Amino acid sequence: MFPPEKDGAMTRVTMQIRHGAGPAEVRRADTQALRDEFLVERLFVPGEVRMVYSHIDRMIVGGAMPTGREAVVFGDGAAIGTPHLLSAREMGIVVFGGPGRVTVDGRVLDAEARDVVYLGRGAKEIRLQSRDPARPAKFYFNSCAAGVAHPHRVVTREQAEAVTLGDASRANVRTIRKYIQPGVCDSALLMLGITDPAPGSVWNTMPPHIHDRRMEAYFYFDMAPDDRVMHVMGLPGETRHLVVGPEEAVFSPAWSIHMGAGTGPYCFVWGMTGENQEYNDVLPVAPKDLR
């Protein structure tokens, strides 16, 4: 499933390619076809860096799981035709589990769980490691094309812009924290944040919407092993669904709705890229119009 891109002396780095699909193909797809194209599983393998490159706006989602105090090292761009992975890209890295360390071209950026590290265009060597082997860190990242370079930095949970939306009587209260966006952390086109449904709420992104000028990648985590999120996608009048497990990601095309409900507590990372960085550039869809 993950053919090797490069086997380094210390780190195995892999890249899988996805081509995406339009509304007509999704309408005809069975469950396995949808999962093969849009669901990303097994991102975290000890000592490895795993990436999936989608032709949907050239988004890359990836995961890394260092072991002990050893770093995983990556940054080669051969698989995408550039000298380095970020020669013409930027990246947002979410740290969860224990505290982590990102070293980019020799510069050390320490981050706690739920902090985000932004890497601008032009970074060459990226090293990820846990700062406390007793509490291993995991690193989830999104990378997209970038026409300009912005400075590398850490955005803490406290620095993120937080907004709480929803109605408890409708089980959709959630807090959205925006880490990479104008006014918080400047980027070329990447936007990234974390959404936490409130205790007792199960729905996210409700009412659903389409943002026709930006795709989105979802990553579900902080879930019990046996819980699942029912992630709804497709055209409003022709919906489909994916059953998503802990620490799995979903590619959401710009033409598709995206919303979900969990069988238990969960949260998710959302990352976007496309034509603009206008968070509210969306087309809401009334639940009564879903089919």
Buried (B, 14 or more C-beta within 10 A) or exposed (E): EBEEBBEEEEBBBBBBEBEBBEEEEBEEBEEEEBBEBBBBEEBBBEBBBBBBBBEBBBBBBBBBBBBEEBBBBBBBBEBBEEEBBBBBBBBBBBBBBBBBBBBBBEEEBBBBBBBBBBBBBBBBBBBBBBBEBEEBBBBBBBBBBBEEBBEBBBBEBEBBBEEEEBEEEEBBBBBBBBBBBEEBBBBBBBBBBBBBBBEEBBBBBBBBBBBBBBBBBBBBBBBEEEBBBBBBBBBBEEBBBBEBBBBBBBBBBBBBBBBBBBBEBBBBBBBBBBEEBEBEBBEEBEEEEBE
